[in-house]
Amino acid sequence: MEKLNDFMMLFRLEPNNNYQPTQSDLVKQKQYGGSWIGGIASQAKLASTSQLGFTGKQLNADLSVKHTDHHLKQFDN
């Protein structure tokens, strides 16, 4: 069996445009995320932080497929 060396982490997020974090919330989230990903990077285990996008397919436990197209308003320019 071939040993795998590269892995990808996927995070699932249900967009909630009604959630309006405070500036303090955003700072805390950025600090926590930066510290967490920085820990992985410091171990030379991080290949990339590139975002894949907001569209895709969700495969559920019952083998049904849900097509998704999530675009958060806060990222609109």
PEJOVEN-V368936 format. One record per residue. N is the residue number from 1. RES is the residue in three letters. PSI is psi in degrees with one decimal (NA if undefined). OMEGA is omega in radians with two decimals (none if undefined). Layout:
n	res	psi	omega
N	RES	PSI	OMEGA
N	RES	PSI	OMEGA
This chain:
n	res	psi	omega
1	MET	138.4	3.14
2	GLU	135.2	3.10
3	LYS	126.5	3.12
4	LEU	135.9	-3.14
5	ASN	-20.2	-3.11
6	ASP	136.5	-3.13
7	PHE	158.4	3.11
8	MET	133.0	3.05
9	MET	130.7	3.10
10	LEU	135.1	3.13
11	PHE	129.4	3.14
12	ARG	133.9	-3.11
13	LEU	126.7	3.01
14	GLU	114.1	-3.12
15	PRO	139.3	3.09
16	ASN	93.5	-3.10
17	ASN	-10.1	3.10
18	ASN	-17.5	3.13
19	TYR	118.9	3.14
20	GLN	92.3	-3.12
21	PRO	149.4	3.07
22	THR	167.1	3.09
23	GLN	-38.6	3.11
24	SER	-42.6	3.10
25	ASP	-44.9	-3.12
26	LEU	-40.9	3.12
27	VAL	-45.4	3.14
28	LYS	-43.7	3.13
29	GLN	-42.0	-3.14
30	LYS	-41.6	3.12
31	GLN	-45.2	-3.13
32	TYR	-48.4	-3.13
33	GLY	-41.5	3.12
34	GLY	-40.1	3.11
35	SER	-43.2	-3.12
36	TRP	-51.6	-3.12
37	ILE	-31.4	3.09
38	GLY	-35.4	3.09
39	GLY	-40.2	3.10
40	ILE	-43.8	-3.13
41	ALA	-37.2	-3.12
42	SER	-18.7	3.10
43	GLN	7.5	-3.11
44	ALA	35.4	3.13
45	LYS	5.2	-3.07
46	LEU	121.2	3.13
47	ALA	-35.9	-3.06
48	SER	156.9	3.02
49	THR	23.4	-3.11
50	SER	134.7	3.09
51	GLN	136.6	-3.13
52	LEU	-38.5	-3.11
53	GLY	-172.3	-3.04
54	PHE	4.1	3.14
55	THR	153.6	3.11
56	GLY	-166.2	3.12
57	LYS	137.9	3.12
58	GLN	119.9	3.10
59	LEU	119.3	-3.10
60	ASN	165.6	-3.10
61	ALA	-30.1	-3.14
62	ASP	11.1	3.12
63	LEU	7.6	3.03
64	SER	154.8	-3.11
65	VAL	130.2	3.10
66	LYS	123.8	3.08
67	HIS	132.4	-3.09
68	THR	149.3	3.04
69	ASP	81.4	-3.10
70	HIS	125.4	3.04
71	HIS	116.8	-3.09
72	LEU	133.5	-3.13
73	LYS	-32.6	-3.08
74	GLN	-15.1	3.12
75	PHE	-4.5	3.11
76	ASP	143.6	3.09
77	ASN	NA	none
